[in-house]
Amino acid sequence: MKWLKILVFFIIFLIFIYLRVTPIINQTVPYTYDQGRDFLKVEEMIRDKNLVFIGPTTGIMGVFHGAWWYYLLSVFYLIFNGWPSGFYIGLFIISTLSILIFTYFIYKRFGFLSSLIFFTVSSSSIFAIRLAFFASNNIIAPLFILLYIYSLYEYLLSKKIFFLFLIGLALGFIFEFEVAFGIFFITSFVISTVVEGSFRKIYKNFKNIFYLSVGVFIPIIPRLLFEIKNNLIQTKAFANFVRDPTSTNPVTYLGAFIDRSKMFINYFFELFVGNSTFLAILTLFMVIIFFLNKKIETYKKNRGVISFLTIQLIGMFFLSTLNKNNFFWSYYLDGIQFIFIFLVLLIINLNNDKKYLVFKNILVVSIIIFTLFSFRTELSKKPIPSLGLRADIDTVKYLINSNKEQFCLRVYTPPIFPYTYQYLFSYFSKIKRRQYPSGDFINNQCWFIIDHEPYAFRLEKWRKENTPKDSKLIKIKKMENKTNIELWQIPQN
């Protein structure tokens, strides 16, 4: 039986790796305005030896995400010498190690079947897969959710004060990597500590509060230094937002409630391969069976964790309904999917009698079968699409290969700021020892990169501002992703 367990786990591991490595190898990973901006910022930090204390902008004017995202990217930049794919490889390594370590924790605490459920879900879940190659600050926060769950569980079982420090550390980093998520998560955490009796006792001991606070404090040190240096500029901006929150087409509370309900349901469905309704319903059915037939002794042992996390989820839900914007980005709370699956694992382990083992096996086998069928479909996809990083690299390489000397380049892209191309030209200019393109016509010629634009009037306005009178289009190259590369020439008199 042991060899069978190893074989099954190894097959799932191969699927796990394939679904993450393939987009990185093919360079079909997301590469947009945000990635270009962040990669350029990191390049500037390394080049100018300029340590920053804040990260990317948030949805609140004047408030920023933490600088730790840039620090992490800086490590990847140094290791891979600025290679664009290096950032994604770094994320893949970190996310893979985090999930494997948490899988081992599940194995040690709940056994092989539970660890297999978690790892299989993580191998094929859309949510978990994108943690490996979506290069954005918010993508790291879910990994600290894993640290948070581990620390919370271990603390409630052992009451060791070190785990309070780890809980605080996780809370601080969640806030720094995604401010919106951090606000909702920390607030709901405080609510849970007050409501859940097994955790409320920490407030009676100064040492407990101290360890928890130190954990939170460490990640926000760069932000505090920035605030001290800049006269509390972010604190004032956030206070102004709280007093007078800006809303975009605000909806009624009922509208916000319905929207968040759909969002939380989708978070749960995202756990399963292809957002499978069958697997989601089957899992809920198993949760009901095991909860109704729980063993009192086992439930008493895990009641604190189950209650705490359930209260926290409910708290986050109702807190999110207070934001009545007509849009509430789903990534604001990305990471609670891990709390959902951990609660599922806790509940299906409330009764480990042999007669209930069949239900666990049904769930495990169902998840594995769906994963294998989905993987088979994935293998049948042969053509590599021209999108993301791959598409922009193809465009940049075409221009670099077409010009042995410095050339003029002007870029139109819907986000206005062509950060994506700027970083790639900076990287390839360094690697191939070429001069960075100029914005002025050289030898009466200039190349234009024209990204696909659904609103023609925007492109027309840009052309009027950037195309000299009497200039002529002498060459055009149409790329697979609908980007056009044009060569314009000003006739000599």
ROMAR-373649 format. One record per residue (C-alpha): y, z negated, x; residue in one letter. Coordinates in steps of 0.001 Angstrom, whole numbers, plus 500000, padded with zeros to 6 digits. Layout:
! ROMAR-373649
{atom {Y,Z,X},'a'} ...
***
This chain:
! ROMAR-373649
{atom {500000,500000,500000},'m'} {atom {502343,499269,502901},'k'} {atom {502170,502857,504196},'w'} {atom {502990,504130,500697},'l'} {atom {506119,501960,500561},'k'} {atom {507202,503242,503962},'i'} {atom {506558,506857,502923},'l'} {atom {508550,506523,499685},'v'} {atom {511449,504839,501452},'f'} {atom {511411,507489,504194},'f'} {atom {511558,510321,501630},'i'} {atom {514499,508678,499865},'i'} {atom {516160,508146,503245},'f'} {atom {515844,511865,504040},'l'} {atom {517441,512712,500694},'i'} {atom {520166,510158,501394},'f'} {atom {520964,511771,504754},'i'} {atom {520704,515378,503541},'y'} {atom {523125,514947,500632},'l'} {atom {525727,513470,502965},'r'} {atom {525264,515407,506176},'v'} {atom {525058,518887,504625},'t'} {atom {528687,519003,503398},'p'} {atom {529843,517691,506781},'i'} {atom {527848,520295,508722},'i'} {atom {529009,523068,506373},'n'} {atom {532560,521671,506498},'q'} {atom {532782,521854,502695},'t'} {atom {534187,518326,502612},'v'} {atom {537461,517643,500744},'p'} {atom {540509,518543,502828},'y'} {atom {543782,518318,500953},'t'} {atom {547364,517126,501291},'y'} {atom {546310,513491,501773},'d'} {atom {543815,514207,504553},'q'} {atom {546247,516459,506421},'g'} {atom {549023,513868,506147},'r'} {atom {546819,511020,507365},'d'} {atom {545282,512992,510246},'f'} {atom {548763,514013,511417},'l'} {atom {549938,510408,511245},'k'} {atom {547022,509258,513373},'v'} {atom {547652,512044,515882},'e'} {atom {551261,510890,516111},'e'} {atom {550172,507270,516621},'m'} {atom {547863,508214,519490},'i'} {atom {550258,510704,521080},'r'} {atom {553364,508517,520895},'d'} {atom {551490,505214,521326},'k'} {atom {553238,504030,518176},'n'} {atom {551386,501250,516353},'l'} {atom {552241,501235,512653},'v'} {atom {551997,498274,510280},'f'} {atom {551708,500128,506970},'i'} {atom {549514,502903,505639},'g'} {atom {549865,505705,503064},'p'} {atom {552135,505445,500040},'t'} {atom {550898,503993,496760},'t'} {atom {551797,504759,493157},'g'} {atom {554539,502109,493319},'i'} {atom {557730,503343,494972},'m'} {atom {558363,501448,498191},'g'} {atom {554903,499843,498367},'v'} {atom {552271,501048,500838},'f'} {atom {548560,500708,501417},'h'} {atom {547513,498755,504482},'g'} {atom {547578,500177,507999},'a'} {atom {543864,499535,508523},'w'} {atom {543059,503010,507217},'w'} {atom {545114,504507,510045},'y'} {atom {543544,502128,512555},'y'} {atom {540079,503257,511477},'l'} {atom {541041,506934,511677},'l'} {atom {542498,506289,515131},'s'} {atom {539080,505150,516342},'v'} {atom {537507,508345,514980},'f'} {atom {540309,510418,516535},'y'} {atom {539719,508908,519978},'l'} {atom {535924,509202,519788},'i'} {atom {535944,512845,518652},'f'} {atom {539152,513950,520397},'n'} {atom {540844,514839,517110},'g'} {atom {538020,517119,515900},'w'} {atom {538587,517402,512115},'p'} {atom {534900,516947,511298},'s'} {atom {534864,513815,513446},'g'} {atom {536743,511852,510790},'f'} {atom {534036,512678,508258},'y'} {atom {531211,511880,510672},'i'} {atom {532789,508484,511270},'g'} {atom {532950,507783,507535},'l'} {atom {529347,508899,507140},'f'} {atom {528179,506473,509828},'i'} {atom {530116,503519,508403},'i'} {atom {529078,504087,504788},'s'} {atom {525435,504695,505738},'t'} {atom {525216,501522,507814},'l'} {atom {526898,499499,505050},'s'} {atom {524451,500681,502396},'i'} {atom {521419,500222,504675},'l'} {atom {522460,496671,505568},'i'} {atom {523008,495817,501901},'f'} {atom {519635,497363,501054},'t'} {atom {518048,495040,503599},'y'} {atom {519849,492090,501982},'f'} {atom {518442,493107,498585},'i'} {atom {514983,493422,500134},'y'} {atom {515105,489949,501658},'k'} {atom {516388,488310,498474},'r'} {atom {514692,490280,495687},'f'} {atom {511832,492238,497217},'g'} {atom {510872,495850,497855},'f'} {atom {511176,497244,494310},'l'} {atom {514738,495997,493887},'s'} {atom {515768,497304,497302},'s'} {atom {514179,500663,496470},'l'} {atom {516100,500834,493184},'i'} {atom {519378,500133,494962},'f'} {atom {518730,502557,497814},'f'} {atom {517496,505366,495551},'t'} {atom {520509,504973,493278},'v'} {atom {522799,504952,496320},'s'} {atom {521105,508017,497807},'s'} {atom {521844,510294,494851},'s'} {atom {524763,508707,492991},'s'} {atom {527892,510872,492963},'i'} {atom {529930,507724,493527},'f'} {atom {527928,506590,496563},'a'} {atom {527652,510062,498112},'i'} {atom {531402,510619,498239},'r'} {atom {531816,507408,500250},'l'} {atom {530348,509344,503189},'a'} {atom {532880,512157,503421},'f'} {atom {535895,511704,501168},'f'} {atom {538489,510869,503815},'a'} {atom {540863,508685,501836},'s'} {atom {542007,505093,502230},'n'} {atom {540539,503987,498887},'n'} {atom {537034,505095,499873},'i'} {atom {536608,502115,502223},'i'} {atom {537306,499491,499540},'a'} {atom {533862,499902,497863},'p'} {atom {532175,499088,501174},'l'} {atom {533986,495750,501176},'f'} {atom {532700,495221,497635},'i'} {atom {529250,495090,499236},'l'} {atom {530463,492409,501657},'l'} {atom {532045,490574,498729},'y'} {atom {528844,490610,496639},'i'} {atom {526733,489455,499579},'y'} {atom {529137,486642,500473},'s'} {atom {529563,485499,496869},'l'} {atom {525814,485389,496277},'y'} {atom {525106,483531,499504},'e'} {atom {527919,481044,498911},'y'} {atom {526851,480176,495382},'l'} {atom {523300,479599,496646},'l'} {atom {524024,477763,499886},'s'} {atom {527608,476451,499470},'k'} {atom {528167,477235,503166},'k'} {atom {531880,477411,503839},'i'} {atom {531558,480435,506159},'f'} {atom {530805,482609,503139},'f'} {atom {534137,481589,501590},'l'} {atom {535790,483039,504686},'f'} {atom {533841,486292,504221},'l'} {atom {534808,486395,500530},'i'} {atom {538467,486062,501511},'g'} {atom {538065,488726,504199},'l'} {atom {536545,491125,501665},'a'} {atom {539328,490432,499143},'l'} {atom {542006,491025,501771},'g'} {atom {540547,494314,502966},'f'} {atom {539985,495561,499407},'i'} {atom {543691,494995,498776},'f'} {atom {544752,496630,502032},'e'} {atom {542648,499755,501553},'f'} {atom {543574,500234,497866},'e'} {atom {546493,498141,496636},'v'} {atom {545932,498823,492927},'a'} {atom {542266,497868,493135},'f'} {atom {543159,494792,495172},'g'} {atom {545641,493558,492580},'i'} {atom {543130,493878,489735},'f'} {atom {540219,492588,491807},'f'} {atom {541915,489526,493290},'i'} {atom {543493,488565,489954},'t'} {atom {540140,488814,488177},'s'} {atom {538557,486852,491044},'f'} {atom {541010,483989,490516},'v'} {atom {540326,484072,486770},'i'} {atom {536578,483890,487436},'s'} {atom {536952,480936,489802},'t'} {atom {538812,479029,487089},'v'} {atom {536431,479942,484253},'v'} {atom {533093,479710,486085},'e'} {atom {532295,476051,486716},'g'} {atom {530033,476561,489724},'s'} {atom {532922,478077,491676},'f'} {atom {535774,475992,490264},'r'} {atom {534872,473133,492595},'k'} {atom {536290,474962,495622},'i'} {atom {539784,473947,494514},'y'} {atom {538879,470270,494973},'k'} {atom {538393,470664,498706},'n'} {atom {541264,471726,500964},'f'} {atom {538818,472987,503592},'k'} {atom {537350,475456,501093},'n'} {atom {540784,476766,500157},'i'} {atom {541732,477001,503835},'f'} {atom {538706,479116,504796},'y'} {atom {539171,481396,501789},'l'} {atom {542896,481795,502540},'s'} {atom {542336,482538,506229},'v'} {atom {539919,485291,505228},'g'} {atom {542526,486859,502962},'v'} {atom {545294,486367,505531},'f'} {atom {543712,488242,508450},'i'} {atom {543682,491734,506833},'p'} {atom {547295,491434,505642},'i'} {atom {548740,490484,509057},'i'} {atom {550061,494032,509759},'p'} {atom {551710,494098,506311},'r'} {atom {553334,490703,506916},'l'} {atom {554670,491873,510285},'l'} {atom {556142,494938,508586},'f'} {atom {557752,492756,505914},'e'} {atom {559268,490400,508469},'i'} {atom {560610,493332,510465},'k'} {atom {562029,495114,507401},'n'} {atom {563545,492255,505407},'n'} {atom {560711,492025,502830},'l'} {atom {561302,495591,501638},'i'} {atom {557865,495992,500013},'q'} {atom {557973,492565,498406},'t'} {atom {561305,493407,496795},'k'} {atom {560050,496825,495657},'a'} {atom {556962,495275,494080},'f'} {atom {559031,492538,492406},'a'} {atom {561308,495203,490929},'n'} {atom {558270,497080,489654},'f'} {atom {556882,493937,487995},'v'} {atom {560237,493221,486330},'r'} {atom {560745,496812,485235},'d'} {atom {557448,498740,485486},'p'} {atom {557829,502495,485371},'t'} {atom {555547,504267,482931},'s'} {atom {554660,507923,482553},'t'} {atom {554258,508804,478884},'n'} {atom {553111,505279,477915},'p'} {atom {550364,504966,475315},'v'} {atom {549625,502231,472792},'t'} {atom {547445,499282,473722},'y'} {atom {544671,500739,471562},'l'} {atom {544974,504014,473461},'g'} {atom {544764,502182,476790},'a'} {atom {541790,500146,475528},'f'} {atom {539877,503267,474496},'i'} {atom {540705,505042,477764},'d'} {atom {539545,502118,479932},'r'} {atom {536400,501707,477813},'s'} {atom {535454,505307,478545},'k'} {atom {536285,504767,482204},'m'} {atom {534074,501686,482561},'f'} {atom {531207,503435,480789},'i'} {atom {531637,506330,483206},'n'} {atom {531561,503925,486165},'y'} {atom {528113,502793,485021},'f'} {atom {526869,506343,484391},'f'} {atom {528125,507404,487842},'e'} {atom {525462,505202,489370},'l'} {atom {522724,507594,488327},'f'} {atom {521925,511037,489656},'v'} {atom {523768,513678,487652},'g'} {atom {525360,510916,485519},'n'} {atom {522018,510829,483701},'s'} {atom {522305,509436,480181},'t'} {atom {518553,508837,480095},'f'} {atom {518570,506687,483236},'l'} {atom {521638,504772,482086},'a'} {atom {520096,503951,478698},'i'} {atom {516710,503147,480257},'l'} {atom {518387,500750,482687},'t'} {atom {520289,499016,479887},'l'} {atom {517042,498745,477926},'f'} {atom {515355,497082,480916},'m'} {atom {518283,494700,481326},'v'} {atom {517936,493599,477693},'i'} {atom {514154,493119,478006},'i'} {atom {514392,491007,481146},'f'} {atom {517358,488970,479939},'f'} {atom {515651,488107,476652},'l'} {atom {512460,487158,478500},'n'} {atom {514068,485404,481445},'k'} {atom {512526,482414,483138},'k'} {atom {514797,479407,482742},'i'} {atom {514263,478197,486322},'e'} {atom {515150,481587,487800},'t'} {atom {518102,481986,485460},'y'} {atom {519515,478590,486443},'k'} {atom {519380,479657,490080},'k'} {atom {521273,482915,489453},'n'} {atom {523358,481956,486419},'r'} {atom {526448,481226,488509},'g'} {atom {526455,484657,490170},'v'} {atom {525678,486515,486938},'i'} {atom {528374,484646,485015},'s'} {atom {530950,484974,487788},'f'} {atom {530559,488730,488243},'l'} {atom {530374,489352,484487},'t'} {atom {533588,487400,483907},'i'} {atom {535223,489285,486768},'q'} {atom {534251,492665,485307},'l'} {atom {535561,491659,481881},'i'} {atom {538730,490356,483512},'g'} {atom {539309,493618,485383},'m'} {atom {538754,495579,482199},'f'} {atom {541349,493685,480175},'f'} {atom {543801,493571,483071},'l'} {atom {543531,497349,483371},'s'} {atom {544397,497764,479672},'t'} {atom {547792,496178,480362},'l'} {atom {548705,499311,482317},'n'} {atom {549680,501657,479509},'k'} {atom {550346,504823,481507},'n'} {atom {548756,507881,479947},'n'} {atom {546889,508256,483210},'f'} {atom {545009,505538,485047},'f'} {atom {543277,507031,488052},'w'} {atom {539580,506174,488131},'s'} {atom {539711,505484,491873},'y'} {atom {541935,502473,491149},'y'} {atom {538744,500510,490431},'l'} {atom {536261,502536,492470},'d'} {atom {533683,500118,493790},'g'} {atom {532815,498133,490687},'i'} {atom {529809,500454,490391},'q'} {atom {528192,498283,493059},'f'} {atom {528814,495196,490920},'i'} {atom {527133,496925,487973},'f'} {atom {523982,497756,489928},'i'} {atom {523848,494291,491510},'f'} {atom {524022,492670,488073},'l'} {atom {521190,494949,486954},'v'} {atom {519090,493832,489933},'l'} {atom {519861,490172,489287},'l'} {atom {518803,490408,485654},'i'} {atom {515582,492391,486166},'i'} {atom {514540,489693,488637},'n'} {atom {514889,486913,486076},'l'} {atom {511195,487321,485300},'n'} {atom {508748,488322,488025},'n'} {atom {505525,487780,486092},'d'} {atom {502928,490500,486666},'k'} {atom {503023,491634,483032},'k'} {atom {506715,492545,483472},'y'} {atom {506090,494375,486729},'l'} {atom {505237,497499,484745},'v'} {atom {508809,497659,483410},'f'} {atom {510229,497555,486927},'k'} {atom {507816,500266,488011},'n'} {atom {508844,502450,485073},'i'} {atom {512494,502103,486084},'l'} {atom {511805,502773,489770},'v'} {atom {509584,505796,489107},'v'} {atom {512081,507261,486616},'s'} {atom {514973,506977,489058},'i'} {atom {512891,508502,491875},'i'} {atom {511661,511408,489717},'i'} {atom {515187,512269,488577},'f'} {atom {516379,512046,492172},'t'} {atom {513623,514366,493427},'l'} {atom {514285,516968,490725},'f'} {atom {517999,516868,491429},'s'} {atom {517326,517223,495149},'f'} {atom {515107,520229,494503},'r'} {atom {518010,521864,492656},'t'} {atom {520309,521025,495548},'e'} {atom {517963,522734,498011},'l'} {atom {518069,525947,495974},'s'} {atom {521824,526317,496570},'k'} {atom {521905,528822,499435},'k'} {atom {525406,530367,499722},'p'} {atom {527902,528071,501422},'i'} {atom {531115,528086,499364},'p'} {atom {534456,528632,501055},'s'} {atom {536294,525480,500131},'l'} {atom {537757,522294,501542},'g'} {atom {537938,521992,505312},'l'} {atom {535809,525102,505838},'r'} {atom {538249,527373,503999},'a'} {atom {541305,526144,505894},'d'} {atom {539543,526353,509266},'i'} {atom {538560,529970,508513},'d'} {atom {542208,530754,507778},'t'} {atom {543480,529066,510929},'v'} {atom {540829,530644,513164},'k'} {atom {541639,534105,511818},'y'} {atom {545277,533708,512834},'l'} {atom {544513,532188,516227},'i'} {atom {541993,534939,517019},'n'} {atom {544506,537581,515897},'s'} {atom {547252,536293,518202},'n'} {atom {546792,535644,521900},'k'} {atom {550414,534534,522341},'e'} {atom {552669,532293,520283},'q'} {atom {553342,533703,516825},'f'} {atom {555522,533019,513815},'c'} {atom {553959,531309,510824},'l'} {atom {555266,530297,507428},'r'} {atom {553037,528568,504895},'v'} {atom {553147,528359,501136},'y'} {atom {550862,525794,499576},'t'} {atom {551221,524188,496128},'p'} {atom {551612,520634,497555},'p'} {atom {554776,521989,499272},'i'} {atom {554099,520224,502585},'f'} {atom {551443,522166,504549},'p'} {atom {550005,519117,506310},'y'} {atom {546471,520516,506186},'t'} {atom {547388,523610,508188},'y'} {atom {549737,521706,510484},'q'} {atom {546952,519412,511650},'y'} {atom {544456,522233,512158},'l'} {atom {546939,524332,514140},'f'} {atom {547813,521277,516206},'s'} {atom {544133,520650,516963},'y'} {atom {543178,524256,517758},'f'} {atom {546358,524796,519780},'s'} {atom {545310,521844,521922},'k'} {atom {541649,522864,522221},'i'} {atom {542326,526558,522883},'k'} {atom {545449,525822,524927},'r'} {atom {547742,527880,522757},'r'} {atom {551342,527278,521811},'q'} {atom {551890,525837,518353},'y'} {atom {553121,528516,515888},'p'} {atom {556869,528880,515431},'s'} {atom {558720,529040,512129},'g'} {atom {561008,531837,513387},'d'} {atom {560165,535535,513522},'f'} {atom {558759,536570,516907},'i'} {atom {558962,540242,517906},'n'} {atom {560304,540885,514396},'n'} {atom {557019,539703,512876},'q'} {atom {555792,536652,511025},'c'} {atom {552506,535639,509432},'w'} {atom {552512,534092,505969},'f'} {atom {549728,531893,504601},'i'} {atom {549843,532042,500814},'i'} {atom {547538,529586,499097},'d'} {atom {546450,530261,495527},'h'} {atom {549218,529272,493112},'e'} {atom {548653,529261,489330},'p'} {atom {552412,529062,488667},'y'} {atom {553841,532396,489793},'a'} {atom {557489,531318,489552},'f'} {atom {557005,528746,492332},'r'} {atom {555629,531329,494730},'l'} {atom {558347,533792,493766},'e'} {atom {561037,531215,494579},'k'} {atom {559418,530479,497935},'w'} {atom {559204,534176,498824},'r'} {atom {562913,534661,498117},'k'} {atom {563738,531795,500456},'e'} {atom {561350,532769,503271},'n'} {atom {561105,536569,503274},'t'} {atom {563994,538304,505093},'p'} {atom {565652,541238,503378},'k'} {atom {564305,544662,504310},'d'} {atom {561121,543112,505767},'s'} {atom {557874,544899,504975},'k'} {atom {554323,543747,504396},'l'} {atom {552245,545573,507009},'i'} {atom {548945,543701,506774},'k'} {atom {547094,541462,504344},'i'} {atom {543837,539560,504657},'k'} {atom {542271,538121,501508},'k'} {atom {540188,535014,502146},'m'} {atom {537223,533911,500016},'e'} {atom {539084,530912,498608},'n'} {atom {541876,533153,497197},'k'} {atom {544244,532384,500075},'t'} {atom {546099,535439,501372},'n'} {atom {547159,535919,504982},'i'} {atom {550073,538341,505221},'e'} {atom {551872,539891,508186},'l'} {atom {555530,540735,507574},'w'} {atom {557713,542822,509842},'q'} {atom {561448,543386,510057},'i'} {atom {562032,547074,510893},'p'} {atom {564002,547671,514087},'q'} {atom {567326,549465,513686},'n'} 
***
